[in-house]
Amino acid sequence: MGSFSIWHWLIVLAVVLILFGGGGKIPKLMRDMGQGINAFKKGLKEDNKKKEGESGEDPKVIDQDSAMASSQDRDKAANG
């Protein structure tokens, strides 16, 4: 019973911050955190829209001659 646990110190620290730090700082901090979360969610939605837009495009056609040439170059490089 002689020493405080970490939870006791955290509660004491929170009370001290509220009393001496002012009540306006905590709501401002929470508002900033909420705006950050909203910006993050908005960014995720924009990324999803970009991905959906890319998948709607026509698929790219690979020229068979260039594909054969690149596979032959790889075979030559592998065989030395």
Backbone torsions as a table, in degrees:
resi	resn	phi	psi	omega
1	MET	NA	-1.4	-175.3
2	GLY	-79.1	-23.8	-176.8
3	SER	-123.2	156.4	178.4
4	PHE	-90.3	148.9	175.4
5	SER	-84.1	174.6	-179.1
6	ILE	-62.6	-32.6	-179.2
7	TRP	-67.9	-37.2	176.8
8	HIS	-62.9	-43.9	-179.4
9	TRP	-66.3	-36.9	178.3
10	LEU	-65.9	-39.6	178.6
11	ILE	-67.1	-43.2	178.2
12	VAL	-62.2	-42.8	179.2
13	LEU	-62.8	-41.2	179.0
14	ALA	-63.9	-42.9	179.2
15	VAL	-63.9	-43.8	179.3
16	VAL	-62.5	-43.4	179.2
17	LEU	-63.0	-38.9	179.1
18	ILE	-67.8	-42.8	-177.4
19	LEU	-70.1	-46.4	-173.8
20	PHE	-98.9	-18.1	-179.5
21	GLY	-87.2	-14.6	-178.6
22	GLY	90.8	147.9	-177.6
23	GLY	-77.4	-19.8	-176.6
24	GLY	-76.8	-18.5	-176.1
25	LYS	-74.0	-37.5	-177.8
26	ILE	-68.1	-46.7	176.8
27	PRO	-62.3	-35.9	177.6
28	LYS	-64.3	-42.1	178.3
29	LEU	-62.8	-43.7	179.7
30	MET	-67.2	-37.4	178.0
31	ARG	-64.2	-43.0	178.0
32	ASP	-63.4	-39.3	178.6
33	MET	-65.9	-41.0	178.0
34	GLY	-64.3	-39.6	177.9
35	GLN	-65.3	-37.1	176.8
36	GLY	-64.2	-41.8	178.9
37	ILE	-65.5	-41.7	178.7
38	ASN	-63.8	-40.4	178.1
39	ALA	-64.2	-38.2	178.4
40	PHE	-64.3	-45.2	179.0
41	LYS	-63.5	-40.0	178.7
42	LYS	-63.0	-40.8	177.1
43	GLY	-62.4	-39.4	178.0
44	LEU	-64.9	-40.8	179.3
45	LYS	-64.2	-40.3	179.3
46	GLU	-65.6	-38.5	177.3
47	ASP	-63.3	-41.1	178.9
48	ASN	-64.3	-39.2	178.6
49	LYS	-65.1	-39.1	178.8
50	LYS	-64.5	-42.7	-179.9
51	LYS	-64.8	-40.4	179.0
52	GLU	-65.7	-37.2	178.7
53	GLY	-67.2	-36.3	179.2
54	GLU	-69.9	-35.6	-177.7
55	SER	-72.1	-19.7	179.6
56	GLY	-81.6	-9.2	-179.7
57	GLU	-74.8	161.9	176.3
58	ASP	-67.4	141.8	178.6
59	PRO	-68.6	149.0	-179.6
60	LYS	-78.1	141.2	-179.9
61	VAL	-98.6	130.8	178.5
62	ILE	-97.2	128.2	177.8
63	ASP	-68.3	126.6	-173.5
64	GLN	-67.2	-32.6	179.4
65	ASP	-65.2	-43.3	179.8
66	SER	-69.2	-32.3	178.2
67	ALA	-67.8	-40.0	178.2
68	MET	-66.2	-40.6	-179.3
69	ALA	-64.2	-42.1	-178.9
70	SER	-68.1	-36.2	178.8
71	SER	-69.9	-34.3	176.6
72	GLN	-68.1	-38.0	178.3
73	ASP	-64.7	-38.5	178.5
74	ARG	-67.0	-38.4	179.4
75	ASP	-65.3	-42.0	177.9
76	LYS	-62.7	-41.6	-179.4
77	ALA	-67.8	-36.6	-178.9
78	ALA	-71.4	-36.7	-177.3
79	ASN	-84.0	-17.3	174.7
80	GLY	90.7	NA	NA
